Structures are given as structure tokens and as C-alpha cells.
Amino acid sequence: MNEILGHLKSDEEGFFGRECPQCEGYFKIQFGTGLKGENLPCSCPYCGHKGSQDTFWTKDQLKHINSQVLRHIQNEFSKVFKKTTTRSRPNSGFGITIKYKAGRPQPIHYYREKKLQEEVICDKCTLRYAIYGTFGYCPDCGVHNSLQILKTNFTIIEKILMVAESSDQAIKDKLIENGLEDAVSAIDGYGRELSKLFAPKSSNPVKAQNISFQNIEGAQTNLVTLFSIDITQAISTIEWNDLKKLFQKRHLLAHKMGVIDQSYISATGESPGLIGRKVEISSQEVRDAVKYLVSIGQYFYDQLHLIP
């Protein structure tokens, strides 16, 4: 492992490419971060396949190493035969001369590591790795990064809300609205990913792979049916009702330009006199939504891992 690694170069950020021998997925890791020790296995962040580090070389890396080996053999061969060798019979005046002429040097296969979309520092083992997409298993400890990514997204939303507080009213309102939409998108992506991962443990794997979390009430019903998990247990009844209302407000933003309609009134029980007005959302409401969704996300994660 170390002998081969010594012949390879990392990219500008210190990452080395890796390729899963099972699904052929490409990812990168930074050696020296993560778990410490010798002969540690590697896990594919995409399919979860686990194997020896020596089985995760990329095709380009192997071509590079092979070309270096061939160049070395060629150079050693040249050293042996670069001199003219003469053989002759004593007093016969007859001899044989062998001349060796070196050909073109064996070309070295050069390559660059690919650019990937998501860089992660595992919050369990501190491995620094990069993958396509967003979600994946840590190549060192094998822990799925879904919960970590969810919390990271919520931290970004908190920062957006801080910027909103010091902005003029029009920008402030827009940033708050974006914060709410981002919060719903974050829990939706997270919930879908976990549901797919644990679908084989559900009562209906096909349906489990298609659960949407953009409608939090619909997601709650599906999770009870398919996984016997009730996410309302993660927060209080009052908090759950507030969260449902915030999801209704987000629905207006996404599909009605934020204008209150009868469906919103029927779902929330608010005054019919609000129909036609622009929905109002405060930064504190979005912060509350983030707090509730963190609790729900953690609860969902924990409960799934308790399923036999």
C-alpha cells in the first residue's frame, strides 16, 4: 500500500482518488486523516462495499504505476546491454559483435484526480473525503453522513437568518422565506435518503423508497405505516402543530407566490379574512422550524437503527 502510494500524487487539496471494485464509484480521501492504524479496510461511500485499501486503486492510478514499472524495466535492460559485446575465437580472426540500440522511452501515463461535488469531514472519525452527490458512507468508519449533512445544512440556514437581521426589509423577508424553503428541502432530502437506505427493513420496500417529506403530515403517516416510527414523538404537540403550519406557509411560497388561499385556511384554522394576503414569516419561526426538524431528524435516525 505505502509503496504504491509513494509513486502517486495527490490533487491540489491533498486528496487521493479511490475506486470501488464492486460498483466502480469514484471518490477521494485524504490519507493521514480519519482512523489511525495499519491495514484498515476501506468502505465505498456509495454502495457500502468494504475491502482492503489495496483493492480501491483507480484505473488511472494502476495505469500510471504500470507505466512506471515498464519504464524502470526498460532502463535496467538498457544498462545491461548498452555496451558493445564482442565474442571471438582465439587466433581465428573471426568475431561476433552485438550492438544494442535503445528505443523510445516507455511513456508514463499521467492523470489528474477528478473534481467532486461534496467534501466531508466525518464527525465520527475525522476522515476528510469527497464524493459525488451529497450523501454517502464514510470510507474509514463506514458511518452514513446523512445526519451530519442535515445538521450542516441547518447551520447554514442559521447563518442566513443572522444576515437577514441586518438587511433592509425586502431582503430580510426574502432571506427568511429562503431559509424556510431550505429547511424543508434539507429534511426532505435527508428523509428520502434514510428511507431508501432502510427500505429493506420496511413493510413495503417499494413505497419506502418514495416517501416525500415536503408534506410533513404525509411523511409522518407513511413512516408509521412502513417503519412503525412516529416522528411526532420527537417534539411536543404544540411544536408539532407549529411545524405543520410552517410547512403550510412553505407550500404557499413554493406554489402560490406566498398568497394565502382557502386551502391554507382549512389546514391551519386561521381567519378567512387573510385570504389574498401575503403570508408572514418571522426569522424566529424559521429558527423554531430548524430546532424541531433537528429533533425529528435525530429521532428518525435513532429509531431506524433500532429496527432489527
C-alpha positions in Angstrom: 0.0 0.0 0.0 2.6 2.6 1.1 5.0 1.6 -1.7 2.4 2.3 -4.3 1.2 5.4 -2.6 4.7 6.8 -2.8 4.6 6.8 -6.6 1.3 8.7 -6.8 0.5 12.4 -6.4 -2.5 13.9 -4.6 -4.6 16.7 -6.0 -4.1 20.3 -5.0 -6.1 19.8 -1.8 -4.3 16.6 -0.7 -6.9 14.1 -1.9 -6.1 10.7 -3.5 -8.6 9.0 -5.8 -10.3 5.8 -4.8 -12.5 3.5 -6.9 -14.9 0.8 -5.6 -14.1 -2.6 -7.0 -17.8 -3.5 -6.8 -19.8 -0.5 -8.1 -16.8 1.3 -9.7 -17.9 4.5 -7.9 -15.1 7.2 -7.8 -14.4 9.1 -4.6 -11.4 10.7 -2.9 -9.8 10.6 0.6 -7.0 12.4 2.4 -4.6 9.9 3.8 -3.5 10.7 7.4 -6.9 11.9 8.5 -9.5 9.5 10.0 -8.9 6.3 11.8 -5.3 5.5 12.8 -3.7 2.1 12.4 -2.4 -0.3 9.8 -4.3 -2.5 7.4 -7.6 -0.6 8.0 -10.4 -1.5 5.5 -12.0 1.0 3.1 -15.7 1.4 2.6 -17.3 2.6 -0.6 -19.4 5.7 0.2 -22.0 4.8 -2.5 -22.7 1.1 -2.1 -21.1 0.4 1.2 -18.8 -2.4 -0.1 -15.9 -2.9 2.4 -12.5 -4.3 1.4 -8.7 -3.8 1.7 -7.3 -0.4 0.7 -5.2 -2.2 -1.9 -8.4 -3.1 -3.8 -9.5 0.5 -4.2 -6.9 1.8 -6.7 -8.4 3.7 -9.6 -7.8 2.6 -13.2 -5.7 5.7 -13.9 -3.5 5.1 -10.8 -2.9 1.5 -11.9 -2.0 2.6 -15.5 0.4 5.2 -14.0 2.1 2.6 -11.8 2.3 0.0 -14.6 3.9 2.6 -17.0 6.4 3.5 -14.3 7.3 -0.2 -13.8 7.8 -0.7 -17.6 9.9 2.4 -17.8 12.1 1.0 -14.9 12.5 -2.4 -16.6 13.4 -0.7 -19.9 16.0 1.4 -18.1 17.6 -1.6 -16.4 17.6 -3.5 -19.7 19.4 -0.6 -21.3 22.1 -0.6 -18.6 22.9 -4.2 -19.2 23.1 -4.1 -23.0 24.2 -0.5 -23.6 27.9 -1.6 -24.2 29.0 -3.4 -27.3 29.7 -7.1 -26.6 32.3 -8.9 -28.7 33.0 -12.6 -28.8 35.8 -14.1 -30.9 37.7 -17.4 -31.3 41.3 -17.2 -30.3 43.7 -16.8 -33.3 40.8 -17.3 -35.7 40.4 -13.7 -36.7 36.6 -14.3 -36.5 34.4 -12.5 -34.1 30.8 -11.6 -33.4 29.8 -8.1 -32.4 26.4 -7.4 -30.8 25.2 -3.8 -30.6 22.2 -2.7 -28.6 20.3 0.5 -29.6 17.8 1.8 -27.1 14.3 2.5 -28.4 11.9 5.3 -27.3 11.4 5.5 -23.6 8.3 3.9 -22.3 5.7 6.7 -22.0 4.4 7.4 -18.5 0.6 7.5 -18.1 -0.2 10.8 -16.3 -3.6 11.8 -14.9 -5.4 14.2 -12.7 -7.8 13.4 -9.9 -11.4 14.3 -10.7 -13.4 17.2 -9.2 -16.2 16.0 -6.9 -19.3 17.8 -5.6 -19.3 17.3 -1.8 -16.4 17.5 0.6 -17.0 16.0 4.0 -15.0 15.8 7.3 -16.6 12.8 9.1 -17.8 13.9 12.5 -17.2 10.4 13.9 -13.6 9.6 12.8 -12.5 13.0 11.2 -11.7 11.4 7.8 -11.6 14.1 5.0 -13.2 12.7 1.9 -15.0 13.9 -1.3 -17.9 12.3 -3.2 -20.4 12.8 -6.0 -23.8 13.9 -4.8 -24.3 14.7 -1.1 -24.9 11.6 0.9 -22.6 8.6 1.5 -20.8 6.3 3.9 -17.6 7.4 5.5 -14.8 5.4 3.7 -13.0 4.9 7.1 -15.6 4.2 9.8 -18.5 3.4 7.5 -21.0 5.7 9.2 -23.5 7.3 6.8 -23.2 11.0 6.7 -26.9 11.8 6.3 -27.4 13.2 9.8 -24.2 15.2 9.6 -25.2 16.7 6.3 -28.7 17.6 7.7 -27.2 19.4 10.7 -24.7 21.2 8.4 -27.5 22.5 6.2 -29.4 23.8 9.2 -26.3 25.6 10.5 -26.1 27.4 7.1 -29.7 28.4 7.5 -29.0 29.8 10.9 -26.2 31.9 9.4 -28.6 33.1 6.6 -31.0 34.3 9.3 -28.3 36.2 11.0 -27.6 38.0 7.8 -31.3 38.7 7.4 -31.5 40.5 10.7 -29.1 43.2 9.5 -30.6 43.6 6.0 -33.3 46.0 4.8 -36.9 44.8 5.0 -37.2 43.5 1.4 -34.0 41.5 1.5 -34.8 40.4 5.1 -38.2 39.0 4.1 -36.7 37.1 1.1 -33.8 35.6 3.1 -36.3 34.4 5.8 -38.5 32.9 3.1 -35.5 31.2 1.5 -34.5 29.9 5.0 -37.8 28.2 5.4 -37.7 26.7 1.9 -34.2 25.5 2.5 -35.1 23.9 5.8 -37.9 21.9 4.2 -35.6 20.9 1.3 -33.0 19.7 3.8 -35.3 17.5 5.8 -36.9 16.2 2.5 -33.5 15.2 1.1 -32.4 13.7 4.4 -35.7 11.8 5.0 -35.7 10.4 1.4 -32.1 9.2 1.7 -32.6 7.4 5.0 -35.9 5.9 3.8 -34.2 4.4 0.8 -31.3 3.1 2.9 -33.6 1.3 5.3 -36.3 0.4 2.8 -35.5 -3.3 3.0 -36.5 -3.2 6.7 -39.8 -1.6 6.0 -43.2 -3.3 5.5 -43.2 -2.2 1.8 -39.7 -1.5 0.4 -41.1 -0.1 -2.9 -43.2 2.5 -1.1 -40.5 3.3 1.4 -38.1 4.4 -1.3 -40.6 7.0 -2.5 -41.6 8.8 0.8 -41.7 12.6 0.4 -41.0 14.8 3.4 -42.2 18.1 1.8 -45.6 17.3 3.4 -44.6 16.6 7.0 -48.0 15.1 7.9 -48.0 12.8 5.0 -44.4 11.7 5.8 -45.5 11.0 9.4 -48.3 8.8 8.3 -46.1 6.9 5.9 -43.4 6.4 8.5 -45.9 4.9 11.0 -47.2 2.6 8.3 -44.0 1.5 6.8 -41.5 1.6 9.7 -43.7 1.8 12.8 -41.9 5.1 13.6 -43.9 8.1 14.8 -41.8 11.3 14.4 -44.3 13.3 16.4 -42.8 11.7 19.5 -39.6 13.8 18.9 -41.3 17.1 19.8 -44.3 18.3 21.8 -47.8 18.5 20.4 -47.7 22.3 20.3 -44.4 22.2 18.5 -45.8 19.7 16.0 -48.8 21.9 15.3 -46.5 24.9 14.8 -44.3 22.9 12.4 -47.3 21.8 10.3 -48.3 25.4 10.0 -44.8 26.4 8.8 -44.9 23.7 6.2 -48.2 25.1 5.0 -46.6 28.5 4.7 -43.7 27.0 2.8 -46.3 25.4 0.4 -47.7 28.8 -0.3 -44.3 30.2 -1.0 -43.5 27.4 -3.4 -46.8 27.1 -5.2 -48.9 30.3 -4.6 -46.3 33.1 -4.6 -46.9 33.3 -0.9 -50.5 34.3 -1.2 -52.9 32.8 1.3 -55.7 30.7 -0.1 -58.7 28.7 1.2 -56.6 25.5 1.4 -54.2 27.2 3.8 -57.1 28.5 5.9 -58.7 25.0 6.0 -55.3 23.4 7.0 -54.4 25.9 9.7 -57.7 27.1 11.0 -56.7 30.8 10.6 -59.1 33.6 9.8 -60.7 33.5 6.3 -60.1 37.3 6.3 -56.4 36.5 5.5 -57.3 35.1 2.1 -55.5 37.0 -0.7 -52.9 38.5 1.7 -49.2 37.6 1.6 -48.2 35.1 4.3 -45.9 36.5 7.0 -42.9 34.5 8.3 -40.6 35.7 11.0 -37.0 34.6 11.5 -37.9 33.2 14.9 -40.4 30.9 13.2 -37.7 29.5 10.9 -35.4 29.1 13.8 -38.1 27.1 15.6 -38.6 25.0 12.5 -34.9 24.2 12.3 -34.9 23.2 16.0 -38.0 21.0 15.6 -36.5 19.4 12.4 -33.2 18.6 14.1 -35.1 16.8 16.8 -37.2 14.9 14.3 -34.1 14.1 12.1 -32.2 12.7 15.1 -35.2 10.7 16.3 -35.9 9.2 12.9 -32.2 8.3 12.6 -32.1 6.6 16.0 -35.3 4.7 15.6 -34.3 3.3 12.2 -31.1 2.0 13.7 -33.1 0.2 16.4 -35.0 -1.9 13.8 -33.8 -5.5 13.9 
